Amino acid sequence: MAGTNGKQKTVRDMILSLALIGLAAGFIYLLVPHDDHSPDLPRVDYRVELLTARRAASYPVAAPQGLSGAWKATSVRFQGEDGDRWHLGYQTPDGQYVQIEQSTQKRADFIDDASQGATATKTTEKIGDRTWTHYTGGRYDALVLDNTPGSTTVVAGTASFAQLTKMAAALRTS
């Protein structure tokens, strides 16, 4: 009988240890902040980069005009050495991402890169006086401007096609 009492103490001690570890883990969990919201991205001023790109690029560089203040520019860059590549990223009012990408790079490769793997659909959309082709299936959905010899314009992102269309409609080259 003496052996049974020792085993009971060992099992009881193990259960108490597990309970103590569980309480400590719960306490630490409560101390760690839990913010599931996306980070607040800073707004960028892209005017200088836009002027530089418009002077340097071999095509008409596009940027949106007339979007509400709820659209927030979050990233901008122009790479003259890389096919005159223009990038302007935006956060939509509902927190999604939209980017304008333009370049003189080979069209198919550029579209694949800008849309992160999307492929053309049979859907086209007339926005203003221009025709855009829908691309889906990649990381981003995209609208690709048709009939632009010498350069390619892509509006892509995690936003809905309605938001992509709104951005494409707002694009101006001057």
VENCOR-V46381 format. One line per field, one symbol per residue. psi: psi as a letter, one per 30 degrees, with the letter a starting at -180 (. if undefined). A space follows every 10 residues. Layout:
psi = ???
This chain:
psi = feeeeeeeee eeeeeeeeee eeeeeeeeef fkkjjgkllj kkkkjgeeee eeeeeelglj kklkkgllff kjkfkkkkjf fihhkkkjkk klfgglkkkk kklglkeeee eeeefhgllk lgklkjjbgl kkkkklfael llkkklhikf lkkkjlafll feeeeeeeff klg.
